[in-house]
Amino acid sequence: MESSRLYVGNLKYGVTSEQLSELFAGYGEVKYAKVIEGKGFGFVEMGNSSEAENAMNALNGQEFAGRTLKIDEAKPRERKRNPRFSRREY
């Protein structure tokens, strides 16, 4: 695993960033935890990639707040291109 950032999916909508941080704190230093409100997912950044991998292996597929967690390495956000301003080649 290259990154210490994790994607956490299938969260119950009522879960808070603090609850997510507490859940992952048992696996190492939590630098950042953020639940995207109304979307059912969030992101956690651990202290290093080893801690992130341990947390992912331990928590992926486990039940939290009545839902089965889906955890994966977070991918970099891709920029969306606006087709109106894209260069066209003829």
Legacy VTK file of the C-alpha trace (Angstrom):
# vtk DataFile Version 3.0
C-alpha trace
ASCII
DATASET POLYDATA
POINTS 90 float
0.000 0.000 0.000
1.475 3.333 -1.062
-0.804 5.823 0.632
-1.964 6.433 4.174
-5.356 7.737 2.940
-8.353 5.442 3.011
-11.797 5.602 1.434
-14.503 4.374 3.817
-17.783 3.484 2.135
-21.236 2.248 3.087
-21.445 4.468 6.167
-24.762 5.087 7.856
-25.769 8.705 7.210
-25.774 9.549 10.928
-22.094 8.642 11.448
-19.907 11.625 12.380
-16.279 12.381 11.572
-15.487 11.992 15.276
-16.979 8.482 15.359
-14.985 7.545 12.281
-11.801 8.875 13.891
-12.466 6.897 17.079
-13.022 3.694 15.085
-9.697 4.011 13.262
-7.720 5.236 16.298
-7.386 1.651 17.493
-5.085 0.990 14.532
-2.715 3.945 14.839
-2.535 7.716 14.557
-5.501 9.303 12.790
-4.305 12.500 11.121
-7.638 13.271 9.498
-11.139 11.810 9.383
-13.980 13.316 7.381
-17.469 11.996 6.680
-19.052 13.465 3.555
-22.493 14.375 4.865
-25.463 12.919 3.055
-23.288 10.709 0.853
-22.577 7.641 3.015
-18.802 7.691 2.671
-15.745 9.368 4.090
-11.966 9.498 4.188
-9.402 8.721 6.856
-5.713 9.542 6.786
-3.577 7.419 9.070
-0.089 8.207 10.432
1.626 6.028 7.819
0.853 3.491 5.112
1.464 0.525 7.412
-1.168 1.732 9.893
-3.565 2.393 7.021
-3.078 -1.108 5.666
-3.606 -2.668 9.098
-6.802 -0.648 9.627
-8.102 -1.544 6.164
-7.403 -5.254 6.660
-9.048 -5.268 10.093
-12.121 -3.145 9.335
-13.039 -3.902 5.713
-16.211 -6.010 5.739
-16.833 -5.391 9.446
-20.106 -4.002 10.754
-20.154 -0.430 12.083
-23.348 1.357 13.136
-25.444 -1.330 11.464
-23.700 -1.227 8.061
-20.922 -3.339 6.535
-17.873 -1.150 5.888
-16.191 -1.051 2.491
-12.633 0.248 2.850
-10.061 0.793 0.127
-7.016 2.923 -0.566
-8.187 6.415 -1.523
-7.472 7.342 -5.112
-6.360 10.850 -6.070
-9.252 13.016 -7.127
-9.415 13.426 -10.876
-10.143 16.830 -12.294
-13.221 17.015 -14.459
-12.738 18.640 -17.790
-15.271 21.140 -18.958
-16.036 20.142 -22.560
-17.012 23.706 -23.329
-13.417 24.816 -22.836
-11.575 21.749 -24.084
-9.318 21.933 -27.073
-10.711 20.255 -30.152
-8.504 18.803 -32.817
-9.814 18.710 -36.364
LINES 1 91
90 0 1 2 3 4 5 6 7 8 9 10 11 12 13 14 15 16 17 18 19 20 21 22 23 24 25 26 27 28 29 30 31 32 33 34 35 36 37 38 39 40 41 42 43 44 45 46 47 48 49 50 51 52 53 54 55 56 57 58 59 60 61 62 63 64 65 66 67 68 69 70 71 72 73 74 75 76 77 78 79 80 81 82 83 84 85 86 87 88 89
